Amino acid sequence: MTASVASSYAATRIKSVFQSAEDAAASKLESYERSGELIAKTLGELKGAVMKVGQMASIASDILPREIAEPLRALQRAAPPMDYEVIAEQIERELGSPPELLFREFSREPFAAASIGQVHRATTDDGRDVVVKVQYPGVDEAVDSDLAHLKLVLRASGLVRINKRALDALFSEVRTRLHEELDYCNEADNVRLFRDYHRERHPFLVIPEVVGERSSARVLTLTYEPGDHIDSLDDRYDQATRDTLGDNLFTMMAAQLFDLQAIHADPNPGNFAFRPDGSVVLYDYGCVKHVDDVTLRSYRAAIRAGIAEDYPALEHSLVELGVRNPEGPAVELAYYKPWRDLFVQPFVHDELFDYAAATIHDEVLKLVPGALKRMASFQPPVELVFIDRMIGGHYGNLRKLGARGRHWPLVEPYVRE
């Protein structure tokens, strides 16, 4: 795949020398589209770390061309399942007995298949309905080499628009989160953390319970908590219910980020389910980002400065957060205003903000050409990668929900001086 993508990029560059600007742009677009399809196909077959990174890259329009990012979106929805025999052998290796002896009932058909494992429905001996998450064999051993090869793909292909040091820091952060995600004992601790935190504060959040006696480093058993997928909400979900669900999602995000300082950092729609009473069910606690005090302080200051249109203070906060590269060329402060006006849309008006009609994602694309001219002045903010992933992902979820809301009152108490 690396050789194919790199050679295609090189051929396109050479060909462009002999073409008009219009034809060169068309050839470049065609090359990107072919490369995107090839990368998505390959990562989906490989699963594991590279597929997980592909899922994250699908929303990274500031790093990858849109023609590359778009095919990767298919990786968010599903992965081909592993054969049952492979899953049964993994359970026996981890828990000492085959699933037929460990559970009263165990479905041979997967309930869900993802990048690093798949889920099966089961019933415990005491009658509890559970889901059993089983890690694909060998995935944990391949993470580092997978990431090294993927970084090579991005650098050799010429598709990445950031310098080596920033790319290395970005991959180091992703590697840390992936190693945590591959440790199901760590995920069990995350489930308990969120369950204890939200139980009294936010009863509208439904968090499963860990079945410890049927769990290990590569097998995780949780109580089954049903709910409706975001793509299958029916007439029971009227506008008022959708608005309530949106408020609850936003409340969850703000509380986790600013109070708990630990966020559920995988906003894939498949990791959430909904109920007509306004409840939100949370699944998959492998990817959790803990936010340090220094980052949170600067993040609060950036929000305050943005709302107040204090652009010198905003730039100072962006330097602290690692967004603004102090070694790069100076940036005129007026550059920040269009971005600020775009991102504060849900927060600065008295009327309900309608996420279904929102065009922030489209407006961002219009600002990308100006951003590309200033790439040397900015860099991927390592500590914000998973915060941005959460916020960007839930913006998409709120759009799918068709939610409306006044969400500044849910944020403002957390960002006061």
C-alpha positions in Angstrom: 0.0 0.0 0.0 2.8 2.4 0.9 4.6 1.8 -2.4 1.4 2.2 -4.4 0.3 5.5 -2.6 3.8 7.0 -2.8 4.4 6.1 -6.4 1.0 7.5 -7.4 1.8 10.7 -5.6 5.2 11.0 -7.3 3.8 10.2 -10.7 1.1 12.9 -10.3 3.7 15.5 -9.3 5.9 14.7 -12.3 2.8 14.7 -14.6 1.7 18.1 -13.3 4.8 19.7 -14.7 3.5 19.1 -18.2 -0.1 20.0 -17.5 -2.2 23.1 -17.3 -3.2 24.2 -13.7 -6.7 22.9 -14.3 -5.6 19.5 -15.6 -3.0 19.1 -12.8 -5.6 19.8 -10.1 -7.9 17.2 -11.7 -5.1 14.6 -11.8 -4.2 15.4 -8.2 -7.8 14.9 -7.1 -8.1 11.6 -8.9 -4.8 10.4 -7.3 -6.1 11.3 -3.9 -9.3 9.5 -4.4 -7.6 6.3 -5.5 -5.2 6.5 -2.6 -8.0 7.1 -0.1 -9.9 4.0 -1.3 -6.8 1.9 -1.2 -5.8 3.1 2.3 -9.4 2.5 3.6 -9.5 -1.0 2.1 -6.1 -2.0 3.5 -6.7 -0.7 7.0 -10.1 -2.4 7.2 -8.5 -5.7 6.3 -5.6 -5.3 8.8 -7.9 -4.1 11.7 -6.0 -3.3 14.9 -4.1 -0.1 15.5 -4.0 1.0 11.8 -7.7 0.7 11.4 -8.2 2.6 14.7 -5.9 5.4 13.4 -7.8 5.3 10.2 -11.1 5.9 12.0 -9.5 8.9 13.8 -8.0 10.2 10.6 -11.4 10.2 8.9 -12.2 13.4 10.7 -8.7 14.9 10.4 -9.4 17.3 7.5 -6.7 19.6 8.8 -4.0 16.9 8.3 -5.3 14.8 5.3 -6.9 16.0 2.1 -10.7 15.5 2.1 -10.4 13.0 -0.7 -8.3 10.8 1.6 -10.3 11.4 4.7 -13.7 10.6 3.1 -13.2 6.9 2.2 -11.8 6.4 5.7 -15.2 7.2 7.2 -16.4 3.7 6.2 -14.0 2.4 8.9 -16.2 4.0 11.6 -19.2 1.9 10.9 -18.0 -1.8 11.0 -15.2 -4.3 10.5 -15.4 -7.8 9.0 -16.0 -10.2 12.0 -13.5 -12.9 13.1 -14.5 -16.6 12.9 -16.2 -17.9 16.1 -13.5 -20.5 16.6 -10.8 -17.8 16.9 -12.9 -15.9 19.5 -13.6 -19.1 21.5 -9.9 -19.9 21.6 -9.1 -16.4 22.8 -11.7 -16.7 25.6 -10.3 -20.0 26.7 -6.7 -18.7 26.7 -7.8 -15.8 28.9 -10.3 -17.3 31.2 -9.3 -20.9 31.3 -12.5 -22.5 29.8 -14.4 -22.3 26.6 -17.4 -19.8 26.5 -19.9 -22.7 26.6 -18.7 -23.6 30.1 -18.3 -20.0 31.3 -21.8 -18.8 30.4 -25.3 -20.3 30.5 -25.7 -19.0 26.9 -23.2 -17.6 24.5 -24.1 -16.4 21.0 -21.8 -17.6 18.2 -22.8 -14.7 16.0 -21.1 -11.4 16.9 -23.2 -8.6 18.2 -20.7 -6.0 16.9 -17.2 -6.1 15.3 -14.8 -3.2 15.5 -11.1 -2.4 15.0 -9.5 -4.3 17.9 -12.1 -6.7 19.1 -15.7 -7.9 18.7 -18.7 -8.3 21.0 -20.9 -11.3 21.6 -24.2 -11.4 23.6 -24.3 -13.9 26.5 -26.1 -14.9 29.7 -24.3 -15.5 33.0 -25.1 -18.5 35.2 -27.0 -16.2 37.5 -29.2 -15.0 34.6 -27.7 -11.6 33.8 -27.8 -10.5 30.2 -24.2 -9.4 29.3 -22.0 -8.5 26.4 -18.6 -10.1 26.1 -15.9 -8.0 24.3 -13.1 -10.2 23.0 -9.8 -8.8 21.7 -8.5 -10.1 18.4 -5.5 -12.3 18.9 -2.1 -10.6 18.3 -3.5 -7.1 18.0 -1.8 -5.9 21.2 1.6 -7.2 20.0 1.3 -5.5 16.6 0.5 -1.9 17.8 4.0 -0.4 17.7 5.0 -1.9 14.3 1.6 -1.0 12.9 1.9 2.6 13.9 5.5 2.8 12.6 4.4 1.5 9.2 1.4 3.8 9.1 3.6 6.8 9.9 5.9 5.7 7.1 2.9 5.6 4.7 1.9 9.2 5.6 5.4 10.6 5.3 6.5 8.7 2.2 3.3 9.5 0.4 3.7 13.2 0.7 0.1 13.5 2.0 1.0 14.8 5.5 1.2 18.6 5.9 3.0 18.8 9.2 6.7 18.6 10.2 8.4 15.5 11.4 8.6 16.6 15.1 4.9 17.4 15.3 4.0 14.1 13.5 6.2 12.2 16.0 4.5 13.8 19.0 1.1 13.2 17.5 1.8 9.5 17.0 3.3 9.2 20.5 -0.1 10.4 21.9 -2.1 8.0 19.7 0.3 5.2 20.7 -0.3 5.9 24.4 -4.1 5.9 24.1 -4.0 2.7 22.0 -1.9 0.8 24.5 -4.4 1.8 27.1 -7.3 0.8 24.9 -5.8 -2.6 24.4 -5.7 -3.3 28.1 -9.2 -4.4 29.1 -8.3 -4.3 32.8 -7.7 -0.5 32.2 -11.0 -0.3 30.4 -12.8 -2.0 33.3 -11.3 0.6 35.6 -12.6 3.3 33.3 -16.1 1.9 33.4 -16.0 2.0 37.2 -14.6 5.5 37.1 -17.4 6.9 34.9 -20.1 4.8 36.6 -19.1 6.2 40.1 -18.8 9.8 38.8 -22.1 10.0 36.9 -24.3 7.8 39.0 -25.6 10.5 41.4 -24.8 13.6 39.3 -26.3 12.6 35.9 -28.9 9.8 36.3 -29.8 10.2 32.6 -26.5 8.5 31.7 -26.6 4.7 31.6 -23.3 3.0 32.2 -22.9 -0.8 32.4 -21.5 -2.7 35.3 -18.3 -4.8 35.0 -18.6 -8.5 35.5 -15.2 -9.0 37.0 -15.2 -12.8 37.3 -15.6 -13.1 33.5 -13.1 -10.4 32.5 -9.3 -10.3 31.9 -6.7 -8.2 30.0 -8.2 -9.3 26.7 -11.8 -10.2 27.6 -14.3 -7.8 29.1 -17.8 -8.7 30.2 -20.3 -6.0 31.0 -24.0 -6.0 31.8 -26.1 -5.4 28.7 -27.7 -2.0 28.5 -30.0 -1.7 25.4 -30.8 1.4 23.5 -31.6 2.7 20.0 -28.8 3.5 17.6 -28.7 7.1 16.4 -29.6 6.0 12.8 -32.7 4.2 13.9 -34.6 6.7 16.1 -38.3 6.4 15.4 -41.5 8.5 16.1 -41.0 8.0 19.8 -38.2 10.5 19.5 -40.0 13.8 18.9 -38.2 17.1 18.8 -38.5 17.7 22.5 -36.9 14.3 23.2 -34.1 15.0 20.7 -33.4 18.3 22.3 -33.2 16.6 25.7 -30.8 14.0 24.4 -28.7 16.8 22.9 -28.6 18.7 26.3 -27.7 15.5 28.0 -24.8 14.7 25.6 -23.5 18.2 26.0 -23.8 18.1 29.8 -21.8 14.9 29.8 -19.1 16.4 27.6 -18.7 19.5 29.8 -18.8 17.6 33.1 -16.2 15.1 32.0 -13.8 17.7 30.5 -14.0 20.4 33.1 -15.0 18.6 36.3 -13.9 14.9 36.1 -11.0 15.8 33.9 -11.3 12.5 32.1 -13.3 12.3 28.8 -14.9 9.4 26.9 -12.8 10.1 23.9 -14.3 7.9 21.2 -17.5 9.6 19.9 -18.1 7.0 17.2 -22.0 6.9 17.0 -21.9 3.2 17.6 -20.6 3.8 21.1 -23.8 5.5 22.1 -27.4 4.5 22.3 -30.6 6.4 23.2 -33.9 5.8 25.0 -37.2 7.7 24.6 -37.0 8.8 28.2 -34.0 11.0 27.3 -31.4 8.6 28.6 -28.0 8.2 26.9 -26.2 4.8 27.0 -22.4 4.9 26.9 -20.5 2.0 25.4 -16.7 1.3 24.9 -14.5 2.9 27.6 -11.2 1.9 26.1 -10.2 5.4 24.9 -10.2 7.7 27.8 -8.1 10.9 27.9 -7.2 12.4 31.3 -6.8 16.2 31.1 -4.1 17.8 33.2 -4.6 21.1 35.2 -2.3 23.1 33.0 -4.1 22.2 29.8 -7.5 22.8 31.3 -6.5 26.2 32.6 -5.3 27.3 29.1 -8.3 25.7 27.5 -10.7 27.7 29.7 -8.7 30.9 29.0 -8.9 30.3 25.2 -12.7 29.9 25.4 -13.1 33.1 27.5 -10.8 35.0 25.1 -12.7 33.7 22.1 -16.1 34.7 23.4 -14.8 38.1 24.4 -12.9 38.6 21.0 -9.7 39.3 22.9 -7.4 38.0 20.2 -4.0 38.8 21.9 -5.2 36.7 24.9 -6.5 34.0 22.5 -3.2 33.7 20.8 -1.4 33.5 24.1 -3.6 30.6 25.1 -3.1 28.9 21.8 0.7 29.1 22.3 0.3 27.5 25.8 -1.9 24.8 24.3 0.6 24.0 21.6 -1.7 25.1 18.7 0.3 28.1 17.8 3.9 27.4 16.9 5.9 30.2 18.5 8.9 29.4 16.1 6.7 29.9 13.1 5.9 33.2 11.2 3.7 35.8 13.0 0.0 35.6 12.4 -2.1 38.7 12.0 -4.7 38.8 14.8 -7.5 39.4 12.3 -6.9 35.9 11.0 -8.6 34.4 14.2 -11.9 36.3 13.8 -13.5 34.1 11.1 -12.6 31.0 13.0 -13.9 32.5 16.3 -17.2 33.6 14.7 -17.6 30.1 13.3 -17.0 28.1 16.4 -19.0 30.3 18.8 -22.2 30.0 16.7 -23.9 27.6 19.1 -23.1 29.8 22.1 -23.7 33.5 21.5 -27.3 33.7 20.5 -30.4 33.6 22.7 -32.5 31.5 20.4 -32.1 27.7 20.2 -29.2 26.6 18.0 -30.4 24.0 15.4 -27.6 21.4 14.9 -29.5 19.7 12.1 -29.3 22.9 10.1 -25.7 23.8 11.2 -23.1 24.3 8.5 -20.0 24.8 10.6 -18.4 21.8 9.0 -18.9 23.2 5.6 -17.8 26.7 6.5 -14.5 25.3 8.0 -13.6 23.9 4.6 -13.8 27.4 3.1 -11.2 28.6 5.6 -8.8 25.7 4.9 -7.0 27.4 2.0 -6.0 30.3 4.2 -4.9 27.9 6.9 -2.7 26.0 4.5 -0.8 29.2 3.8 -0.1 29.5 7.5 0.8 25.9 8.3 4.3 26.8 9.5 2.6 29.0 12.2 0.6 26.2 13.7 1.0 22.5 14.7 -1.2 19.7 15.9 -1.8 20.3 19.6 -0.9 16.9 21.2 -2.9 17.4 24.4 -6.0 18.5 22.5 -6.1 15.7 19.9 -8.6 13.6 21.8 -10.5 16.6 23.2 -11.0 17.8 19.7 -12.0 14.3 18.6 -14.7 14.2 21.3 -16.1 17.7 20.4 -15.9 17.2 16.7 -17.5 13.8 16.9 -20.3 14.9 19.1 -21.0 17.9 16.8 -21.7 15.2 14.2 -23.9 13.2 16.7 -25.9 16.3 17.6 -26.5 16.9 13.9 -27.7 13.3 13.4 -29.9 13.7 16.4 -31.4 16.8 15.0 -31.0 18.4 18.4 -31.6 22.1 19.3 -30.3 23.8 22.4 -28.9 26.7 24.3 -25.6 25.1 25.4 -23.6 28.1 26.6 -25.2 27.9 30.0 -23.9 24.4 30.3 -20.3 25.5 29.6 -20.2 29.0 31.1 -20.0 28.0 34.8 -16.9 25.8 34.1 -14.9 28.6 32.3 -15.4 31.5 34.6 -12.2 33.1 36.0 
